[in-house]
Amino acid sequence: MAVKMILKKNMATKNEPSATDVMLAHQYLYYVAARPIWTDYEYDQFCNLHGLDGSGGSGLADKYPERVKQLAQEMLGNHSP
């Protein structure tokens, strides 16, 4: 899996985002920015690993909290094709 962040299920620290925020950041990149960094398979695997329902992403930027948008930009910046 091309995910560079190792996350414990739904556990976050000040320096580590929650699995939910990572999922939302990916949805933001996929639906709003049109710049996904994971394949659909990788996204499904991430959601399954963390027990998340990955459905229901939105194409509206206003639906995502600022922390998720910032995380999405960090993920994009750390992504090397």
C-alpha positions as CSV (number, residue, x, y, z in Angstrom):
1,M,0.0,0.0,0.0
2,A,1.4,3.4,-1.0
3,V,0.3,5.0,2.2
4,K,3.3,6.7,4.0
5,M,1.4,7.2,7.2
6,I,1.1,4.4,9.7
7,L,-1.9,5.0,11.8
8,K,-3.3,3.1,14.7
9,K,-7.0,2.6,14.3
10,N,-8.8,5.9,15.1
11,M,-5.9,7.0,17.4
12,A,-4.3,10.4,16.9
13,T,-1.7,12.5,18.7
14,K,-0.9,16.1,18.2
15,N,1.5,15.2,15.5
16,E,-0.4,12.3,13.9
17,P,-3.8,12.8,12.2
18,S,-6.7,10.5,12.9
19,A,-7.5,7.8,10.3
20,T,-10.8,9.7,9.7
21,D,-9.0,12.9,8.9
22,V,-6.7,11.0,6.5
23,M,-9.7,9.5,4.8
24,L,-11.4,12.9,4.5
25,A,-8.2,14.5,3.2
26,H,-8.1,11.9,0.5
27,Q,-11.7,12.5,-0.4
28,Y,-10.9,16.2,-0.6
29,L,-8.0,15.5,-3.0
30,Y,-10.2,13.1,-5.0
31,Y,-13.5,15.0,-5.2
32,V,-12.5,18.7,-4.9
33,A,-8.9,19.0,-6.1
34,A,-9.1,16.2,-8.6
35,R,-5.6,15.1,-7.5
36,P,-5.9,11.8,-5.8
37,I,-2.7,10.2,-4.4
38,W,-4.1,6.7,-3.8
39,T,-5.8,4.3,-6.2
40,D,-9.3,3.4,-5.5
41,Y,-8.0,0.0,-4.3
42,E,-5.5,1.6,-1.9
43,Y,-8.3,3.9,-0.5
44,D,-10.6,0.9,0.0
45,Q,-7.8,-1.0,1.8
46,F,-7.1,2.0,4.1
47,C,-10.8,2.3,5.0
48,N,-11.2,-1.4,5.6
49,L,-8.0,-1.5,7.7
50,H,-9.3,1.3,9.9
51,G,-13.0,0.2,10.0
52,L,-14.2,3.4,8.1
53,D,-17.0,3.8,5.7
54,G,-15.3,5.6,2.9
55,S,-18.5,6.4,0.9
56,G,-20.1,9.8,0.8
57,G,-17.3,12.1,-0.3
58,S,-18.3,15.6,-1.5
59,G,-17.2,17.8,-4.3
60,L,-17.9,20.9,-2.3
61,A,-14.8,22.4,-0.6
62,D,-17.0,23.9,2.1
63,K,-17.9,20.4,3.4
64,Y,-14.3,19.8,4.6
65,P,-12.9,21.4,7.8
66,E,-9.8,23.5,7.5
67,R,-7.6,20.9,9.3
68,V,-8.6,18.4,6.6
69,K,-7.7,20.8,3.8
70,Q,-4.3,21.4,5.4
71,L,-3.7,17.7,5.8
72,A,-4.7,17.2,2.1
73,Q,-2.0,19.7,1.1
74,E,0.6,18.0,3.3
75,M,-0.3,14.6,1.8
76,L,0.0,16.0,-1.7
77,G,3.3,17.7,-0.9
78,N,4.7,14.4,0.5
79,H,3.5,12.3,-2.3
80,S,6.1,11.2,-4.8
81,P,4.7,9.4,-7.9
